[in-house]
Amino acid sequence: MRVRLLFPTPEIAREFYVPIIYTACRTCYSELEPDEIFRRATSGQVGTAKQQELVKRVIESGHGSTIEHVVFTFAISGVTRTLSHQLVRHRVGVAFDQQSQRYVNYKRPAYMVPGTLEGAEPALRERYVEEMDDALRFYGELLAAGIPGEDARFVMPNATRTNLLMTINLRALIHVSGLRLCTMAQWEIRRLFQLIRHEVFAVSPFLGSFLAPKCVPLGYCDEAGNRDGHCPIRPHKDVVLAAWAEKRDDARRLGRELPTL
């Protein structure tokens, strides 16, 4: 698996990305015209720390439209069709172009062996490799027999590797990262977003800091599969609500009510 951030460059991200978001934030509440706000941000009239403070506050408050103005384009290679089928479920604020199994005639398609099979009984791993090799060898035989690639590809397994290009705005990237960096996510797509986060950090540590499992900004875990608390990053919401209910009951016994909305 390989991920490379094609756009923005570190120079573009450093010079323009926070000022663009800052301009979007300030435009909503300022009498100044957007180009004047942007000029002040890029000229140094408004300091970087002040811009970041506002952007951080706005992102944490959930006002996401302001961060849709900046995008990231990633070249992704060596992932499986299993991963790409998950990835393309994300549709808002993201664009994909993927290597076609119809138009690309693979001389020798590559495939992935999951780590669980690497550590399994040797006979099981050998059978997996044999099944993959047989399927992809048969694919080549179908092509040699004149079967169109668009039909020969039907025998390709989900383990077949693929390449794609993904462009995504920051709002969508934060949302998708929150889901896919979660320890409950499938291991391959979780690894993909760890690499994506690394690439974003390289051009903007400030913006990269917002790419985290969703439980981090929430303050609790809302995954039903973590009710046993095996992932310790944040307490499960059931635990949080139970703690609040206990405090509420204690307050009531003292003749008080906890403030609620």
C-alpha positions as CSV (number, residue, x, y, z in Angstrom):
1,M,0.0,0.0,0.0
2,R,1.3,3.4,-0.9
3,V,-0.2,6.9,-0.4
4,R,1.2,10.2,-1.8
5,L,-0.3,13.6,-1.4
6,L,-0.3,15.2,-4.8
7,F,-1.9,18.5,-3.8
8,P,-1.4,20.8,-2.0
9,T,2.4,21.2,-1.8
10,P,3.8,22.2,1.6
11,E,4.3,25.8,0.3
12,I,0.7,26.1,-0.9
13,A,-0.8,24.6,2.3
14,R,1.4,26.8,4.4
15,E,0.7,30.0,2.5
16,F,-3.0,29.6,1.6
17,Y,-4.9,26.9,3.4
18,V,-5.4,28.4,6.9
19,P,-5.9,31.9,5.4
20,I,-8.6,30.6,3.1
21,I,-10.4,28.9,6.0
22,Y,-9.9,32.0,8.2
23,T,-11.4,34.1,5.4
24,A,-14.4,31.9,5.2
25,C,-14.9,32.1,9.0
26,R,-14.5,35.9,9.2
27,T,-16.6,36.6,6.2
28,C,-19.7,35.3,8.0
29,Y,-19.3,37.9,10.8
30,S,-17.4,40.8,9.3
31,E,-18.3,43.9,7.4
32,L,-15.0,43.6,5.5
33,E,-15.1,42.1,2.0
34,P,-13.6,38.6,1.6
35,D,-10.6,39.7,-0.5
36,E,-9.6,42.2,2.2
37,I,-9.9,39.6,4.9
38,F,-7.7,37.3,2.8
39,R,-5.2,40.0,2.1
40,R,-4.8,40.7,5.8
41,A,-4.4,37.0,6.5
42,T,-1.8,36.3,3.8
43,S,0.2,39.6,4.4
44,G,0.8,38.8,8.1
45,Q,-1.4,41.6,9.3
46,V,-3.4,38.9,11.1
47,G,-0.9,36.5,12.8
48,T,-0.9,32.8,12.1
49,A,-1.7,31.9,15.7
50,K,-4.7,34.2,15.7
51,Q,-6.0,32.6,12.5
52,Q,-5.4,29.1,13.8
53,E,-7.2,29.9,17.1
54,L,-10.4,31.0,15.1
55,V,-10.2,28.0,12.7
56,K,-9.8,25.6,15.6
57,R,-12.8,27.1,17.5
58,V,-15.0,27.0,14.4
59,I,-14.0,23.4,13.5
60,E,-14.6,22.2,17.1
61,S,-18.0,23.9,17.1
62,G,-19.1,21.9,14.0
63,H,-19.4,24.8,11.5
64,G,-18.1,22.6,8.7
65,S,-18.9,24.7,5.7
66,T,-15.9,26.9,6.3
67,I,-13.5,24.0,5.8
68,E,-15.0,22.8,2.5
69,H,-13.0,25.4,0.6
70,V,-9.7,23.5,0.8
71,V,-9.1,20.1,-0.8
72,F,-6.4,17.3,-0.7
73,T,-5.6,15.0,-3.6
74,F,-4.1,11.6,-2.9
75,A,-2.5,9.0,-5.2
76,I,-3.3,5.6,-3.7
77,S,-1.8,2.4,-4.9
78,G,-1.6,-1.2,-4.0
79,V,-4.9,-1.4,-2.0
80,T,-7.4,-4.2,-2.6
81,R,-10.8,-4.1,-4.2
82,T,-12.1,-5.0,-0.7
83,L,-10.8,-1.6,0.5
84,S,-12.0,0.4,-2.6
85,H,-15.5,-1.0,-2.2
86,Q,-15.5,0.5,1.3
87,L,-13.9,3.7,0.3
88,V,-16.3,4.7,-2.4
89,R,-19.2,4.5,0.0
90,H,-18.1,8.0,1.1
91,R,-19.7,10.3,-1.5
92,V,-20.2,13.8,-0.1
93,G,-17.2,16.1,-0.7
94,V,-15.0,13.4,-2.3
95,A,-14.2,12.4,-5.9
96,F,-12.6,9.1,-7.1
97,D,-11.1,7.7,-10.2
98,Q,-10.0,4.1,-10.1
99,Q,-8.0,1.8,-12.2
100,S,-10.4,0.0,-14.5
101,Q,-10.5,-3.8,-14.7
102,R,-12.3,-3.4,-18.0
103,Y,-9.8,-1.3,-19.9
104,V,-6.6,-2.5,-18.2
105,N,-5.4,-5.9,-19.4
106,Y,-3.4,-7.1,-16.4
107,K,-0.4,-9.3,-17.4
108,R,-0.2,-10.6,-13.9
109,P,-2.6,-9.1,-11.4
110,A,-1.3,-8.7,-7.9
111,Y,-3.2,-9.6,-4.8
112,M,-2.9,-9.2,-1.0
113,V,-2.5,-11.9,1.6
114,P,-4.1,-10.7,4.9
115,G,-1.9,-10.8,8.0
116,T,-4.3,-13.2,9.7
117,L,-3.5,-15.7,7.0
118,E,0.3,-15.0,7.2
119,G,0.1,-16.3,10.8
120,A,-2.4,-19.1,10.2
121,E,-1.7,-22.8,9.7
122,P,0.7,-23.1,6.7
123,A,-1.7,-25.4,4.9
124,L,-4.5,-22.7,5.1
125,R,-2.2,-20.0,3.8
126,E,-1.0,-22.2,1.0
127,R,-4.5,-23.0,-0.1
128,Y,-5.4,-19.3,-0.1
129,V,-2.4,-18.5,-2.3
130,E,-3.2,-21.4,-4.6
131,E,-6.8,-20.2,-4.9
132,M,-5.7,-16.6,-5.8
133,D,-3.1,-17.9,-8.3
134,D,-5.6,-20.2,-9.9
135,A,-8.2,-17.4,-10.3
136,L,-5.8,-14.9,-11.8
137,R,-4.1,-17.5,-14.0
138,F,-7.6,-18.4,-15.3
139,Y,-8.1,-14.7,-16.0
140,G,-5.1,-14.7,-18.2
141,E,-6.4,-17.8,-20.0
142,L,-9.7,-16.2,-20.7
143,L,-8.0,-13.2,-22.2
144,A,-5.8,-15.4,-24.3
145,A,-8.9,-17.2,-25.5
146,G,-10.4,-13.9,-26.8
147,I,-12.8,-13.3,-23.9
148,P,-13.1,-9.5,-23.4
149,G,-11.4,-8.0,-20.4
150,E,-14.7,-6.7,-19.1
151,D,-15.9,-10.3,-18.9
152,A,-12.6,-12.0,-17.9
153,R,-12.4,-9.7,-14.8
154,F,-15.4,-11.5,-13.3
155,V,-13.0,-14.1,-11.9
156,M,-10.8,-11.6,-10.1
157,P,-11.0,-11.9,-6.3
158,N,-11.6,-9.0,-3.9
159,A,-8.0,-9.4,-2.9
160,T,-6.8,-8.1,-6.3
161,R,-4.8,-4.9,-5.8
162,T,-5.9,-1.6,-7.4
163,N,-4.9,2.0,-7.8
164,L,-7.0,5.2,-7.5
165,L,-7.0,8.9,-7.2
166,M,-9.0,10.6,-4.4
167,T,-9.7,14.3,-4.0
168,I,-11.5,15.3,-0.8
169,N,-12.3,18.5,1.0
170,L,-11.2,19.0,4.6
171,R,-14.7,18.6,6.1
172,A,-15.2,15.3,4.4
173,L,-11.6,14.2,5.3
174,I,-12.1,14.9,9.0
175,H,-15.5,13.0,8.9
176,V,-14.1,10.0,7.0
177,S,-10.9,9.8,9.1
178,G,-13.1,9.8,12.2
179,L,-14.8,6.6,11.0
180,R,-11.8,4.9,9.4
181,L,-9.2,5.6,12.1
182,C,-11.5,4.0,14.7
183,T,-10.1,0.8,16.0
184,M,-13.4,-0.9,15.0
185,A,-12.6,-0.1,11.3
186,Q,-11.3,-2.9,9.0
187,W,-7.5,-3.1,9.3
188,E,-6.7,-2.2,5.7
189,I,-8.7,0.9,5.4
190,R,-7.6,2.0,8.8
191,R,-4.0,1.7,7.6
192,L,-4.8,3.7,4.6
193,F,-6.1,6.6,6.7
194,Q,-3.1,6.4,9.0
195,L,-0.9,7.0,5.9
196,I,-3.3,9.8,4.7
197,R,-3.0,11.5,8.1
198,H,0.8,11.2,7.9
199,E,0.8,12.9,4.4
200,V,-1.5,15.7,5.7
201,F,0.7,16.3,8.7
202,A,3.7,16.6,6.5
203,V,2.2,19.7,4.8
204,S,0.1,21.1,7.6
205,P,0.6,19.8,11.2
206,F,-2.2,22.1,12.3
207,L,-4.8,20.8,9.9
208,G,-3.5,17.2,10.3
209,S,-4.2,17.4,14.0
210,F,-8.0,17.3,13.3
211,L,-7.7,13.8,11.7
212,A,-8.4,11.5,14.6
213,P,-10.8,8.7,15.5
214,K,-14.3,10.2,16.0
215,C,-14.3,9.4,19.7
216,V,-11.5,12.0,20.2
217,P,-13.6,15.1,19.5
218,L,-16.8,13.5,20.8
219,G,-15.2,12.6,24.1
220,Y,-16.8,9.2,24.2
221,C,-17.1,6.0,22.0
222,D,-20.5,5.4,20.3
223,E,-19.6,2.1,18.7
224,A,-22.0,-0.7,19.8
225,G,-19.2,-3.2,19.3
226,N,-17.1,-1.5,22.1
227,R,-19.6,-1.7,24.9
228,D,-17.2,-4.1,26.6
229,G,-14.6,-1.3,26.6
230,H,-11.8,-3.3,24.9
231,C,-10.8,-0.1,23.1
232,P,-9.6,2.3,25.8
233,I,-9.2,5.5,23.8
234,R,-12.4,7.0,25.2
235,P,-15.1,5.6,27.6
236,H,-18.2,4.2,25.9
237,K,-21.2,6.5,25.9
238,D,-23.2,3.9,28.0
239,V,-20.5,4.4,30.8
240,V,-20.7,8.2,30.4
241,L,-24.5,8.2,30.6
242,A,-24.5,5.9,33.5
243,A,-22.1,8.2,35.4
244,W,-24.3,11.2,34.6
245,A,-27.4,9.3,35.8
246,E,-25.7,8.5,39.1
247,K,-24.8,12.1,39.6
248,R,-28.3,13.1,38.8
249,D,-29.8,10.7,41.3
250,D,-27.3,11.8,44.0
251,A,-28.3,15.4,43.4
252,R,-32.0,14.5,43.6
253,R,-31.5,12.8,46.9
254,L,-30.1,16.2,48.1
255,G,-33.1,18.0,46.7
256,R,-31.3,19.5,43.7
257,E,-31.7,19.0,39.9
258,L,-28.7,19.0,37.6
259,P,-29.0,21.6,34.8
260,T,-30.1,20.1,31.4
261,L,-31.0,21.6,28.1
